Amino acid sequence: MTRLYPRSTLRRIILAHEPTMSLSKNVDIELYVLYQLFLHRLITEASRQAQLTHDSIIQSRHVSRALKVVLQQFKG
């Protein structure tokens, strides 16, 4: 079974941003799943924005509009 992402690289990136924090064993997996969920919602919302303007192709303006909506959902 191949890995979808290199765990060691992701852990190094996280530690580079927060060097004083200790990481639990599977925090990188959780962050990866949240990242994938964010991208899925962004694509879904951008598609919805494209349908509202009767476009068949998702353009950067659709993603920009969708980003505002999705970031509000992920604000916590």
Buried (B, 14 or more C-beta within 10 A) or exposed (E): EEEEEEEEEBBEEBEEEEEEEEEEEEBBEEBBEEEEEBEEBBBEBBBBBBEEEEEEEBEEEBBEBBBEBBEEEEEE
